[in-house]
Amino acid sequence: MHIRVLGSAAGGGYPQWNCNHPNSRRARAGESAAAQRTQSSIAVSQDGVRWLLCNASPDLRQQINDNPVLQPAAAGPLRASPLQAVLLTNADVDHVTGLLTLRESQAYTLYATPRVLEVLAANSIFNVLNPAFVARQPMLLDTPWQPLAADGSTLGLTITAFAVPGKVALWLEDASRPVDIGAVTQDTIALEIGGLAGGRSFFYIPACARMTPELAARIRGAALVFFDGTLWLDDEMIRAGVGLKTGQRMGHLSVAGEGGSMALLQDLNIERKVFIHINTTNPILLDDSPERATVNRAGWEVAYDGMHLVL
């Protein structure tokens, strides 16, 4: 199985367009230890030819241009794409905006929870996705299923989508109601993607507000887990003077500390652990930071754009 990280940063990318944080200044200056990153997305393929896109980043066009395996074959038809299906883990702007890039009458299947499909249906801008080419299919949670290519053939992958603690997308928040942080609903899901030798799976969890016993049990012993690495500290953006919200308020578990993901996943016997969806203020973005050294010593990797894993 092939897994390609198309984008590894959180919403806004790295450097974020209006951010003057020291991290962003280093990336903008082109420092080798501060590699720039686009917004979070991965692509998965069993055969290295036909691909499932997990989340459609606003940077999708650039990501396709940066990854030749996602481009039309040189000897192929005038309109073609190796992207055969798209799966959304939530309705966040940085995960659905790229759908507007995929509007040129190219056949593929769009998978999401009924809740997220309702959100897309209620917003008329997504009507640019011609239903004659783009079939919208609801995903049932906690039920294994196989995504299909545009021609109806199977992609050789088995998906089990399941809810994780999170919150409604920012643009869907209602100011007249309190936001339910950590709610386990269809608004935030994770993916278990099977098809590995021996019936094993890997996990893609780009957003998670807290660890639960059920989630810990599910990912224990996994071959690979991509996990929410948005912030190093819960109040990181407040300390840096670039935001007013904690990570928890945004629906993200911090990396460091007793209640952080490094500590919580430490004893789960996961073979390979990779942080993804990393905010522009997070010091683990920097190859030469003490925080990067800390996560590496703890057995974690930090995702980067173009990272290619074969399982």
URPE-V232847 format. One record per backbone hydrogen bond with DSSP energy under -1.0 kcal/mol. CO is the residue of the C=O (numbers start at 1). NH is the residue of the N-H. E is the energy in kcal/mol with one decimal. If there is no record, write none. Layout:
BEGIN
CO/NH/E + CO/NH/E
END
This chain:
BEGIN
1/311/-2.3 + 2/45/-2.5 + 3/309/-3.1 + 4/43/-2.4 + 5/306/-3.2 + 7/41/-2.3 + 8/278/-1.8 + 9/40/-2.4 + 10/13/-2.3 + 14/37/-2.7 + 16/19/-1.8 + 21/25/-2.4 + 22/26/-2.1 + 23/27/-2.0 + 24/28/-2.8 + 25/29/-1.6 + 26/31/-2.0 + 27/30/-1.4 + 31/34/-1.7 + 33/287/-2.7 + 37/14/-2.8 + 38/9/-2.9 + 41/6/-1.6 + 41/7/-2.2 + 42/54/-3.1 + 43/4/-2.8 + 44/52/-3.0 + 45/2/-3.5 + 51/84/-2.5 + 51/85/-1.1 + 52/44/-2.5 + 53/87/-3.0 + 54/42/-1.5 + 56/98/-2.5 + 57/60/-1.7 + 59/63/-2.4 + 60/64/-2.7 + 61/65/-2.2 + 62/66/-1.9 + 67/70/-2.5 + 68/71/-1.8 + 73/76/-1.9 + 82/51/-2.7 + 84/109/-1.4 + 85/53/-2.9 + 86/111/-3.4 + 87/55/-2.7 + 89/189/-2.1 + 92/95/-2.2 + 92/96/-1.3 + 93/97/-2.0 + 95/56/-2.6 + 96/99/-1.9 + 97/100/-1.7 + 98/101/-1.1 + 103/105/-1.5 + 108/135/-1.3 + 109/86/-2.9 + 110/137/-3.4 + 111/88/-2.2 + 112/139/-2.1 + 113/117/-2.6 + 114/118/-2.1 + 115/119/-1.7 + 116/120/-2.3 + 117/121/-2.4 + 118/122/-1.8 + 123/126/-1.8 + 124/127/-2.0 + 125/128/-1.3 + 126/129/-1.6 + 128/130/-1.1 + 130/133/-2.2 + 130/134/-2.8 + 133/108/-1.5 + 135/110/-3.2 + 137/112/-1.6 + 145/159/-3.4 + 147/155/-2.0 + 149/152/-2.0 + 153/149/-3.7 + 158/194/-3.9 + 159/145/-2.0 + 160/192/-2.3 + 161/142/-3.5 + 162/190/-2.9 + 165/209/-3.1 + 166/182/-1.9 + 166/183/-1.2 + 169/172/-2.1 + 170/173/-1.5 + 174/177/-2.3 + 179/181/-1.3 + 180/183/-1.2 + 183/166/-2.0 + 188/164/-2.1 + 190/162/-2.1 + 191/204/-2.3 + 192/160/-2.4 + 193/202/-1.9 + 194/158/-1.7 + 196/199/-1.4 + 200/196/-1.7 + 201/223/-1.3 + 202/193/-3.1 + 203/226/-2.9 + 204/191/-2.1 + 205/228/-1.3 + 208/253/-2.1 + 212/216/-2.5 + 213/217/-2.3 + 214/218/-1.8 + 215/219/-2.1 + 216/220/-1.1 + 219/222/-2.0 + 222/271/-2.5 + 224/203/-2.2 + 225/274/-2.8 + 226/205/-2.4 + 227/276/-2.4 + 230/279/-2.2 + 231/255/-2.1 + 232/256/-2.5 + 233/236/-1.6 + 234/247/-2.5 + 235/239/-2.7 + 236/240/-2.1 + 237/242/-2.1 + 237/243/-1.1 + 246/250/-1.2 + 247/252/-2.7 + 248/251/-1.4 + 254/261/-2.4 + 255/262/-2.0 + 257/260/-1.6 + 260/264/-2.3 + 261/265/-2.2 + 265/268/-1.4 + 268/221/-2.9 + 272/225/-2.2 + 273/301/-2.5 + 274/227/-2.8 + 275/303/-2.7 + 276/229/-3.0 + 278/10/-2.2 + 279/282/-2.0 + 282/285/-1.8 + 283/286/-1.7 + 286/289/-1.6 + 289/293/-1.8 + 290/294/-2.1 + 291/295/-2.3 + 292/296/-2.4 + 293/297/-2.3 + 294/298/-1.5 + 295/300/-2.7 + 296/299/-1.6 + 301/275/-2.8 + 304/307/-2.0 + 307/5/-2.9 + 309/3/-2.8
END
